Every structure is written in C-alpha cells, then in structure tokens.
Amino acid sequence: MLILNIINFFRGYVKIRISGKHTERFINICAKKNIYIWNIKRIKQDILTAYISMTAFDMLEDIAISSETEIEEIKRGGIKVFIKKVLRRSGLLIGFIIATALFLWMTSRVWYIEVAESGISEAVLMEQIRKAGIDIGVKTSSIDTVKFQAQMMNINPQIEWIWAEKSGTKIYIDLREKVKKPTPIDINKPCNLIATHAGEVTFSMITEGRAMVSVGNHVSEGQLLAGGILDSSVVGARGVHSQGTVMADVMIRKYGDYLLTKEVEVPTGRVKKSYTLVFGKNEINLPSKKTEFVNKTTETTKIPVKIGDIYFPLSIIKKTEQETITKTVKLSREEVVLWAEKYLDGLLQKEIGSGTIIERYFFNEDIDENTVRVRLEAMCNMQIAKEQPIEGD
C-alpha cells in the first residue's frame, strides 16, 4: 500500500465527489475501463468520495453521463501540485534550504568535549587537546583519533594512554596517567645512616657500610647508625652508600590545643542567579541582578542543547550564588576530643609508616573554657635509619 501511495503521489491525483442514484454503476464502469479508483468512502446514500489519477480524471465526463452521476473535483495533490505551491512561496523554499544547510553544517562538527577525570589540570588538558587538533567547531570527519593519540602523548609526557571517541557531535576523551616511579638510589653517592628517633634497637641489619650499633643499644635522635667511610690497609679510605634496616622501640608524643567552637557558613536565603549564553566559543552574559554578596557559595552548571548524542553549538551556563553569613557554633567537648584523637592518630600512622604500635594512650585536659588540649603517647617499633649524604671528597 505504501508503494502505491508513493506512485500515486508522483503521478498526481484528484479527490472527487460522486453523487447520484447510480454511484455503484459509475464505479463498475471505471473498473471495466481499467481506471484505478482508490480510498472510496460513502458519505451518504447517494454520495461517495474517492481518489483517481489526474490522467484518468479527464476520462470521467463520458462515464458520468452514462452512469447518470455528477462528478465534482474536491482537491488535487501530488508532486506537481506540491512543487507549484512551493514555488509560489519562494521565501519558504529559501528558508527550508538554509535551515537544511545549517542543520547539516552543525551536525558535522564538534560542539561538546567531555574528558574523563584525571590528576591533570582541566584547563591545561583542554589547551593541550586543542593543540592536538580537537576543538569546538572542528569537523568530526577531519579528526584522526590515532594521530590525536600520538600528538597528545608527545605534548604531555604524563599521559600513558589516551583515546578519543566520536559520538554524533560529541567527543569523549579517556586517558590514563603514568604511575610516578620512585627516585632511584644513587649507590655511588657516599652516605651515612643516622637515627630519625631516639629508642632501643630491636633489629639491625646493615648491608652496606660500617655498623655502629647493635640490638639492645639505646640511640638518640641523629646518632650515627652506619658509617659510609670504610678504611683498610689494602685499598685505604673509601666512601660507600650505606644501606640497611635498623628497627627500634621508640616513644612518640604528640599534642594539640583545640577550640570548642568553630565558624560555619550559614545560608541567609538570598540567592542570585545569572546565565551565560554560549554559542560555539563565544559567550554572552545575559542581564541579571546587580546584587553582590560579601560571603557566598557558588555553583556553576553547564546545560548543553542536544538531541541524543547530537549536541548543538548552543549551551547555557547557569551560575547560582547563595549568600552566607559566618556564625560561631559551640561544639561539645566529647566530639572535639574524639576528632582530635583521630587526627593525632593519623599523624602517628604517617610518621611510623610500616612500623607497628605497641602501646598507645590518649590524655586530655582543659586549657580554658573554650580550649581543650589532647595528647598522644605511643610506644612504637619502627625503622629509624635515614640516609645522610657525606659532604666533600
């Protein structure tokens, strides 16, 4: 049926009204003469409507006389009629052509770039992406993802892997940064090992250098644990890069004074919204209130105009500013002490690294009505050997 409708549209058709007592005779005569009539509908007992080709319409006068019916043209349709209507409305035709050309132009270019999260600054990364050939307004067909990958890895040595995926007028860029390698040890540079903390040595294994302490010795902070100068009757004095592990039981003490109040930003309820219209790379600030807040929180949202994955070169940046005032809030002593203990414990864990905590105690006391002091005392077993370069020849 669809194919017949398409054929009839290109051939042209006429919608007619058939009236009289012998409408069926009219239809039968047309059938005998191989005149195709379609979409026949009865309006009343003696009135029908139907469609017929333009060529066959000129043959109906004799058939109407012989069937004692009257034929009335209701409307004409088809490709010829459509073209005539369009040509009579040249403005509409020109507008349609311009709109089509504009749509094809817009859907062939990049209007939205989304980059996966990384430790690289977004502003720096976007500038590098532009240098590598992907930017707002660039034709999607001109983007070579393999070439882009090679250029980006050349521009930014921090990138281990990167890829760009095209989807409509959107480009999604995924990347992975290189894992930073630890600084290699220069074994040719002479150094001593000294103690980072005072304590009692529980384990000592010096693999390079001259051991200066043994298990059970008490050492002080900064004391020499392994010497980097070796002297022998055969080769004389020479410097070595001391290496080894010295574990010791050490007492670590930490403390801090903490206020029982804190300042917080509380919203006043006054809000200012502003909008920026973005067309391609151009931004137009729309009129907004002139109100300026001294203290405020700001939230920015970019709303792209899109249909599925087809992004258009138009978006709106919504900026919401909320006025705040600073208020002093009273804290309970218990929550301050608990927070301080967790904080001091975090500092302790960072200091001992892979060491272990043997015993740990917390103490607290009031300094004044608004301040509490929290102390941490812990006995730990940890690596205390630290390299100290030997200066001079």
Helices and strands as residue ranges (DSSP letters): H 2-11, E 13-19, H 23-32, E 37-44, E 47-53, H 54-57, H 60-66, E 70-77, H 79-88, H 90-106, E 112-115, H 122-131, G 140-142, H 145-155, E 159-167, E 170-177, E 191-195, E 199-208, E 210-211, E 218-219, E 224-227, E 229-232, E 236-239, E 243-259, E 261-279, E 282-285, E 296-307, E 310-330, H 333-352, E 356-368, E 371-383, E 385-389
